[in-house]
Every structure is written in structure tokens, then in C-alpha cells.
Amino acid sequence: MTLQMQTQRIQLLQRMPVFGAIRDDALDLLLRQARIVNVPAGDYFFREGDQAQAMYVLESGRAAVLKAWEGSDYLLHHLQAGDCLGEMALMDLFPRSASVRAVVDCSAIEITPADLMRLAETDMEQFALIQMNIGREVCRRLRATDELLFACHRGAAELGQDTVFRSH
């Protein structure tokens, strides 16, 4: 990989909430051990229920986040270059909560828990910052989901429908 390409990847990561405020040298270390994966249009980065093994930073392309329900996939949202996917894998190691399929050909940086552990062995402060950033991002998404859930509950109540979202 050329120095220019490495610099561009570091800049891409630094624009993301998960890697905001992370030093160049720490990101360089992560990138030197990370794999670049190419996912053709229509193929999956991973499927809901798969064992979580890595997070991805989309360098190019567009992907769809899908949730299965009663035999059908439902679109949750689209991802584009600069977005990360699967970051919960670096924290909870639980099976994937959704599927991510490439809409067009995609290229992504794959970061594994082992990659992060090597960073922890070298620079615990930068490792801790990344973990805190992931936590903040997951919390931000949870707050947005809570607002959507509340809006759905409120809308059902306004229609006079009984819902299962009652407080105890």
C-alpha cells in the first residue's frame, strides 16, 4: 500500500465518530494489520445471526442494512463510503443483529477484536478512546431507536390501538 493511500485511509477513519480524536500513529497501526475486503453487489458482508468477528469501514460503494421478519428482509437504512458497520462486534461478540448486503460493489477495511487488542498492547489510551467512541455511537443509535419506538407507540395510541409498550 502506498503512503498516499494509507494517509487517505487515516483521514477517512478520523472523519468517523468511532475513530474521532484518534492519533495518526494509532490508526496507522490498526490499518497495517487490517484486511481490505471487496464485496460484489448482491453479496453480504454478513447475515443476521452470523457470529460477529469484525467491524468494517466502507471505503467505497453502498450497502443496505436489512432485518429479517417472517421470512422477508426489511430495509433499515443504507450505508455509504465513510460509514462503519458491525461495530457492535468489537464490544459484545454476540451474533449479528442484522444483515448487510452490498448494493453496488464495495470495498471495506476490516477491523477485528484481535486488531484492537494489538493496539491495546501498544497504546491503552488510544484503545480506550476507540472503545468509548464505539459506546457513544451505539448510545446515539439507541436514543434514535427509542425515539422511533416512542413515535410508533404514540401513533398507535392516537389511533386507539392497544400496544404492548406499556409501563409497569
C-alpha positions as CSV (number, residue, x, y, z in Angstrom):
1,M,0.0,0.0,0.0
2,T,1.3,3.4,-0.9
3,L,1.9,6.2,1.7
4,Q,-0.8,8.3,0.0
5,M,-3.4,5.5,0.2
6,Q,-2.5,5.0,3.9
7,T,-2.9,8.7,4.5
8,Q,-6.3,8.7,2.8
9,R,-7.4,5.8,4.9
10,I,-6.3,7.5,8.1
11,Q,-8.2,10.6,7.1
12,L,-11.3,8.6,6.3
13,L,-11.2,7.0,9.7
14,Q,-10.7,10.3,11.5
15,R,-13.9,11.7,10.0
16,M,-15.9,8.9,11.6
17,P,-17.4,9.1,15.1
18,V,-15.8,5.8,16.1
19,F,-12.3,7.0,15.3
20,G,-12.6,10.7,16.0
21,A,-9.7,12.2,18.0
22,I,-7.6,9.0,17.5
23,R,-4.0,9.8,16.6
24,D,-2.5,9.1,13.2
25,D,0.1,6.6,14.6
26,A,-2.6,4.5,16.3
27,L,-4.7,4.5,13.2
28,D,-1.6,3.6,11.1
29,L,-1.0,0.6,13.4
30,L,-4.7,-0.5,13.0
31,L,-4.6,-0.1,9.3
32,R,-1.3,-2.0,8.9
33,Q,-2.9,-5.1,10.4
34,A,-6.4,-4.7,8.9
35,R,-7.6,-6.5,5.8
36,I,-9.3,-4.9,2.8
37,V,-12.3,-6.8,1.7
38,N,-14.2,-6.5,-1.5
39,V,-17.8,-7.4,-1.6
40,P,-19.6,-7.6,-5.0
41,A,-23.0,-6.2,-5.5
42,G,-25.7,-8.5,-4.1
43,D,-23.3,-10.4,-1.8
44,Y,-23.3,-10.0,2.0
45,F,-20.7,-8.6,4.4
46,F,-22.6,-10.7,7.0
47,R,-26.0,-12.1,7.7
48,E,-28.2,-11.7,10.7
49,G,-27.4,-14.4,13.2
50,D,-23.8,-14.9,12.0
51,Q,-21.1,-14.9,14.6
52,A,-19.7,-11.4,14.9
53,Q,-16.0,-11.4,14.0
54,A,-15.2,-7.9,12.8
55,M,-16.4,-4.4,12.0
56,Y,-16.0,-2.8,8.6
57,V,-15.4,0.7,7.4
58,L,-16.9,1.2,4.0
59,E,-14.3,2.8,1.7
60,S,-16.3,2.7,-1.4
61,G,-19.8,1.5,-2.5
62,R,-23.2,1.4,-1.0
63,A,-24.7,-1.2,1.3
64,A,-28.1,-2.0,2.8
65,V,-28.8,-2.9,6.4
66,L,-31.6,-5.5,6.5
67,K,-33.6,-7.0,9.2
68,A,-35.4,-10.3,8.7
69,W,-39.0,-10.8,9.9
70,E,-41.4,-13.6,8.9
71,G,-39.3,-14.7,6.0
72,S,-38.7,-11.3,4.4
73,D,-35.9,-8.8,4.7
74,Y,-36.8,-5.2,5.6
75,L,-34.5,-2.3,4.8
76,L,-33.4,-0.4,7.9
77,H,-31.1,2.1,6.1
78,H,-28.3,2.5,3.6
79,L,-24.6,2.9,4.2
80,Q,-22.1,4.7,2.0
81,A,-18.4,5.4,1.9
82,G,-17.2,6.6,5.3
83,D,-19.8,4.6,7.3
84,C,-19.0,1.8,9.6
85,L,-20.9,-1.4,10.1
86,G,-20.8,-4.2,12.6
87,E,-19.0,-2.1,15.3
88,M,-21.0,-3.9,18.0
89,A,-18.9,-6.9,17.2
90,L,-15.9,-5.2,18.8
91,M,-17.8,-4.8,22.0
92,D,-20.3,-7.6,22.7
93,L,-19.2,-10.5,20.4
94,F,-22.9,-11.6,20.1
95,P,-24.4,-12.8,16.8
96,R,-25.2,-10.2,14.2
97,S,-28.4,-8.3,14.8
98,A,-29.0,-7.5,11.1
99,S,-27.6,-8.4,7.7
100,V,-25.6,-6.0,5.5
101,R,-25.7,-6.6,1.7
102,A,-23.7,-4.7,-0.9
103,V,-26.0,-2.7,-3.2
104,V,-23.1,-2.0,-5.5
105,D,-19.5,-3.3,-5.5
106,C,-18.0,-2.4,-2.1
107,S,-14.5,-2.1,-0.6
108,A,-14.1,-2.0,3.1
109,I,-11.5,-2.0,5.8
110,E,-12.0,-5.0,8.2
111,I,-11.0,-4.5,11.8
112,T,-11.1,-7.4,14.2
113,P,-11.1,-7.6,18.0
114,A,-7.6,-9.0,17.7
115,D,-6.5,-5.9,15.8
116,L,-7.8,-3.7,18.6
117,M,-6.1,-5.9,21.2
118,R,-2.8,-5.3,19.5
119,L,-3.5,-1.6,19.7
120,A,-4.3,-2.0,23.4
121,E,-0.9,-3.7,23.9
122,T,0.8,-0.7,22.3
123,D,-1.3,2.2,23.4
124,M,-4.0,1.6,26.0
125,E,-5.2,5.3,25.9
126,Q,-6.0,5.2,22.2
127,F,-7.6,1.8,22.6
128,A,-9.8,3.1,25.4
129,L,-10.8,6.2,23.3
130,I,-11.9,3.9,20.5
131,Q,-14.0,1.8,22.9
132,M,-15.6,4.9,24.4
133,N,-16.3,6.2,20.9
134,I,-18.0,3.0,19.9
135,G,-20.0,3.1,23.1
136,R,-21.1,6.7,22.3
137,E,-22.1,5.7,18.8
138,V,-24.1,2.8,20.0
139,C,-25.8,5.0,22.6
140,R,-26.6,7.6,19.9
141,R,-28.3,4.9,17.8
142,L,-30.1,3.6,20.9
143,R,-31.5,7.0,21.6
144,A,-32.7,7.4,18.0
145,T,-34.3,4.0,18.2
146,D,-36.0,4.9,21.4
147,E,-37.5,8.0,19.8
148,L,-38.7,5.9,16.8
149,L,-40.3,3.4,19.2
150,F,-42.0,6.1,21.2
151,A,-43.3,7.7,18.0
152,C,-44.7,4.4,16.9
153,H,-46.3,3.8,20.3
154,R,-47.8,7.4,20.3
155,G,-49.1,6.9,16.8
156,A,-50.8,3.6,17.7
157,A,-52.3,5.2,20.8
158,E,-53.7,8.1,18.8
159,L,-55.4,5.6,16.5
160,G,-56.9,3.9,19.6
161,Q,-55.0,0.7,19.2
162,D,-53.7,-1.2,22.2
163,T,-50.0,-1.7,22.2
164,V,-47.5,-3.8,24.1
165,F,-45.4,-0.9,25.1
166,R,-47.0,-0.1,28.5
167,S,-45.1,0.9,31.5
168,H,-45.5,-1.2,34.6
